[in-house]
Amino acid sequence: MIAKIGRSSNLYGALAYNHHKVEKRQGQILLMNKMVESTDGKYTIPQLMRSFDPYLTANQKTEKHTLHISLNPDPNDKVSDKDFVKMAEEYMNGMGYGEQPYMVFKHTDIDRTHIHIVSVCVDENGKKISDRFEKRRSMNMCRQLENTYNLWRAAESQNVKSNLVFKPVDYQIGNIKHQIGSVIRNIADVYSFKTFGEYSALLSIFNIAVEKIEGELHGKPQRGLVYFALDTKKHKTGNPLKASRIGREAQLAAVESHFLKNKESVLQSAKSELKVMVDNALKGGQNEKYFVENLNSIGINTVIRRNEAGRMYGITFIDHNSKTVWNGSNLGKQYSAAVFNDLWKDHEHLKKTSDTKQAEPKSPPTNQFLPSQLHPLFEFLNDNNDNIHDIESMDSFPGLLPTVQGEDYEEQVFSEQMRKRKKRRKR
């Protein structure tokens, strides 16, 4: 189990976020500890705020007085509401917040059912409750709860799952925003890409399309990104998602910052190794299909872009060994789309004019990993891999993804929307 502790000065926002989930039937209230309860069981946010007012009124110094904690069991764990309540009580007692007013909400809007706890970290006298060694104490409490309730241990989960916590979008199962967000918010922490074309090619293997939007609004230039889910034929499906609805990492400024960072970083060793592997694949013959499958077998994706006339105008190599993405022309002139286009066009011409009785099948216009052809190291691209799960925080999983935000950013977006509404009302 993984716990994430958030602190802010916005108690109203934390309550509103969880209350909104309840109203949308994506959550429910499991417990109210030392809270003023209503006679009909229905609550408004001002009603909930009243339970915390004495604590906040007495507080004079602590700015970030609000606690917003999430407890996240492994997706394989099946936890009853009764056990969720017990776990929340034991966790809050162990962390020193057992005597505080707090609310426990269960969230069911994603596959992994989990709970959120909203409270304040100042006592009834306005004194801040100590948070010394908080992270260590929280990890110890998680291990204790895993033992008590026979939950999967976070360390064990790491051994049986793929290192990556995101997988290709499946438009058929719904919740497209969450699926796309899980990929976008993590991908820059794993892969190095330097141009918009490389970014677009990388997202395509996760069944996501991205487009730049440029124009004017009230006379001011506007630039941004929109994202789409792709179906099994790599066609856009559903409505576009504005980057601002997904998170900061999805927005153009963050993506361009990643481009710049990777252009400045030293990637020459990865570049040299990739060129050797591409050269070796070319030695096997001049057939596009063979070339793509050869690179597939050693963990390199080849994404090819063609215009309506069938002419290749772009080729990108995604090396899952070094976690780097390269447009062909960035590897060198001899790896540009024009060179490959002429190479394979000449091969097709020779094939048609030869005495071969049976022509080889045409290569598809865009080449992606096929689940049946995956190198064992890259089975995370297989949609049928039941051992891959999306989780909110990887704090206990050092290394690959140190700062996965998951649903936390949804809370930030919700708070930002509330602030904007408040500003509009003031005007």
N, C-alpha and C positions, 0 to 999 in steps of 0.2 A: 504494500500500500504506500502511496505517496501523498504527503501533505504539502500544501502550499499556503503560506501565510502572507496576506496582503495588508498593508497599512495605508490609511488615507485620512483626510480631514472631512470626508464626504459621507457621513452616515446615511443621509437621505438617499444618496445615489446607490449605496450598497443595498439598502432595503428595497428601493424602487426596482433595481435590477432583478432581485429574487422574486419580488411581488409580481413583476411583469411575467415571469416564467409561470407562476401559479395561475395568473389570469389567462394565459395562453394554453393552459392545461399541459404544460411541459414541466411542471414541478408541483410540489405540495409541501405544506408545512408539517413537519414531523414532531417538532418539540418547541415549546415556549418556556424557557427557564427564567423564573422571577420576572415575568412580563405581565402587564395588565391585559387580561383577557376580556373579550366581548361576550355578551350573552348569546348572540346568534352565531358565533363562530366565524363571522366575516370581519375583515380588517381593512382599514385604509392606512396609508403610510403615515399620516399625522397621528393616528391612533398608536401605531407601533413606536413612533418617535417619543411619545410621552413616557414610555418606560425607561428611556435613556436620559431624559431631560435632567433629572437630579444629578446624575453623574457628570454630565457635560457642563452644567451650571457651576458645579463645585470646582471644575477644572480651570486652572488659570494659565498653565504653562505648556501643557502637552498639545502640540499642534496636530499631529497625526494620531488622533484618539480612536479611530475606527478600525476594528479588526474584521477582515473578511477572509475566512479560512475555508479551503476546500480539502476534503478527504476523499482520495481516489483509490478505491480497491482495483485490483487487476480485473480486466474484462471477463476473465474466466471465473471470477468469484461471484457467487450468487448470495447476496446479502439481503435478509428480510428487513422490513421497516423497524421491527423491534430491535434487531441487532444494530441497525444504523443508529438508533437512538442511544443504545448502550455505549456504542463506540464513541459517539459525540460527547456523551457525559464523561466517559473515562478520559478521553483526550483533553477536554477542557479542564477537568480536575488536575490531571497530570501537568498541564501547562500553567496552572495557577489562576485559571479564569473560572473555576467552578462556581464561585459565589457571585459572579457577574450576571446581569441580565443578558440573555442571548437567545437567538432563534436558529433552528435547524431546518434547512430546506433540502428536499431531495430533488435532484434534477434528472429528468428522463428524456431530454431533447436529443441526446446522442446515444449511441449503442452502449456506452459505458456509464451505467447508472452510478451517481456519486452524490455527495452531500456538500452543502455550503453552510457555514456558520457565521452569523453576523453578531458582533458584540462590540464593546468598548474596552480599552485597556487602562482606563482610569477608574479607581474605586469610588465608593460613595462619598469619600472625603476629598475627591479630586486628585488623589495621588496616583501617579503612574505605577502600574504593576510591573515589576522587574522583567525585562526580556533578556537578561544575561544568558549566554549559551543557548539561546532559543532554538537555533537550528539543530544543535546536537540533541537537546531535550526532545524536540519534535521527532527526530529520526528514531530516538530510543522508544518514544511512545508508539510510533508506527510498528516497530519490531514487536513490541509488547502486544499490540492489538492483533498483529498477524498470528502470533502464537495463541492468544486467547480464542480467536474466532476462526482459527484454521484457514487463514488466508494465504494466498500466494505471496511469497517474499519477493520484494523488488529485485534483489540480486539473482534469484532463481529465474524470474521472468526474463532477465537479460540473457540468460544462457539458452533459453528455449525459443526465443524470438529473434527475428531479424534485427540487425542493428538499427535499421531505418524504421521510423515510426509513421511514415506516410506511404501511400500506395496509389496506383492509378485511380482516377475518378471513375465511378460507375454511375452513369446518369439514371440507370433504371431503379436504383435503390433510394433515390431522392436525397434530400438534404444537401443539395449541390453546393450551397454556400459553405457549409462546414467542410465538405470534402476538399473543395478547391483551396479553402483557407489553410487546411492542414498541410497541404503540399507547399503553398506559397510561403507560409511563415517559417518553414523549416529548410527550404531548398538552398537558400543562400548560405546557410551555415555548413552545408555539405559540399556543394559543387562550386567550382570557379568558372565564371563566364564573363566575357569582356565586352560583348556587343548585344544589341537588341535581338539580332538574328540568332545568336547562340542561346540567349534566354528563351526565345520563342521555340527553338528546336528542342531544348531540354524539356520545356513544359509539355510539348506535344506527346512525348512518350508517357506522360502521366495523364493523357487525355484532356489536356487543357490548351486552349488557344488564347493568345493575348494580342490586343491591338492598341496602337497609339491613337489618341483622339486629340486633335488640335483645332482651335477655333478662337472665337471671341465671345466674351460675356460682358455686357455693359461697357463695351469699348476696350476691355482689357483682354490681352491674350491669355488663353487657357490651354494647358497641356495636361494630359492624364492618360491612364490606362483603363481598359475594360477587359474582362476575362469571360470566356465561354467554356462550357463543358463540350467535349467531343464524343460522338457516338462511336460505335464499333467500326464505322467506315471513315472515321476522322472528319465527319461533318459536324458543324456547330449545331448544338441542340439547346433548347431552353432560352431564357432571357439573359442578356448580358449582365454581368456584375461589375459595378464600379469598384475601382481599387479601394476607395475610402470605406466601402462596406466590408472589406476583408481584413484590412489592417495596414499599419504603416509599412511593413515589409513589401506589400503589394503595390505601393504607390510609386510613381515614376521617379521621384527624388531619391528614394531608397534604392531602387533598382539601378539608377544611373550612378549612385555612390558606390555600389558593388562593382559596376563596370570599371570605374576609376581605380578602385582598390586593387582589383585583379590585374589591371594593366600595369600597375606599378610594382606588383609582386613578382618574384622570380619564379617562373614556371618553365624554365628552359629544359630542365631534366625531363619533365612530363612531356613536353613538346617533342624532344628528341626521341624518346621511347615510342611515342605514338607514331611518328614518321616511319620508324623501323617496322612497326607492325603493319602499317598501311602498305609499305613497300613489299613486305612479305606476302600480303594478301593479293597484291597485284601480280606477283610472280606466278601465282597459281593459274593464271589465265586472264583473258580480257572480258570475261562474262560478268555483267553487273550482279546477277543473282548469286553467283559463286562468291564474288568479292564481298557482298553484304553478309552472306552466311558465314564466311570465313572469319570476318571481324566479330560477328555475333558470338561465335564459339569461344572467343577469348575475352568477352565482356566489353565490346565496343559497339555502340549503337551508331548506325549510319542513317541520317535523316536527309532525304533528297527532296528538293522543291523544283517543280516544273511548272511552266506556264501552260495555257490552254492548248497550245500547239504541240506540247509534249517536250519542248526544249528545256533542259536543265539550266536553272539559273542560280541554284544554291545547293551546297552540300556541307553538312555539318557532322563532325565526329564527336560522340559523347563517350569518353573513356571512363568507365566505372571503376577501373583499377586506381587511377590517380585522381578521380573525381574532378576531371577537367573537361571543358567543352571547347571545341575549336572549329571555327569556320575553315573550310578547306584552304581558302586564300591566305589565312593567317598562318597556316603551316608552311606555306611557300607557293610560288606561282604554279609549280608542277602539280599541286593538289587542288587547284581551283575548279569550280564547276564547269567552266568552258573546256578544260583539258579532259575531264572525265566524260563530258557530253560527246566530244569528238571521238574519244577512245571507244566508247560503247556504241556510238553511231556507226563507226567504221566496222566494228565487229558484227553488228546486225546486218550491215550491207554484205559483208563477206559470207555471212551465214545464209542469207537469202539466195546468193548466187552460187553457192557450193552445191555439190552433188548429194548433200546430206538428205536422206529421205524424210526424216522427221525433224522438224524445226523444234528448237527448245522453246518452252513457254516464255511469254513476255514477262518482264519484271514489273512489279506493281509500281505505280507512280511515286509512292512514298514508302520507305522501308522502315519498319519498326521491329523491335523484339517480338518474337512470337513465343508465347508461354512454353510451347513444346520444345523450343530451341534454346532455352535459357541455359547459360553457364550456371553451375550450382551456386556460385558466389552471388548471382544476381537474381535469385528467385523472388526477391522483393517486388519485382515487376509483374509477377504472376497474380492476377486478380483472385485466383482460387486459393491463395495461401492463407489458410485460416489462422496461422500463427502470427499474423501481423496485426497490430492494434494501434489505434491512434490514441495518445494520451496527452493530458494537459501539461504535465511537468516531467522533466527528465532529471531533476535535481539529484536523484539517487543513482543515475546512470552516467558516470563520468565519461568524457571523451567526445563521442560523435555529435550529440545534440545537447549542449549544456543549458540552453535557454529556450525550451519550447514553451510558447505561451498558451497555445490552444484556446480554450474558451475565455481565458482571461482578457483577451483583447476585445471580445464581444462586450465585456463589462465596460472597458474603456470607451468603446464606440458609443455605448448606451449613455454613459456619463457625458460624453461630448455633445451628443444630441440634446440632452437635457439642458446643458449650458447654453447651447444656441437658442433653444426655445425661450429660456429665461431672458436672454439678451433681447430677443425680438419683442417679448412682452414689455420690457422696460422702455423700448423705443416707442 
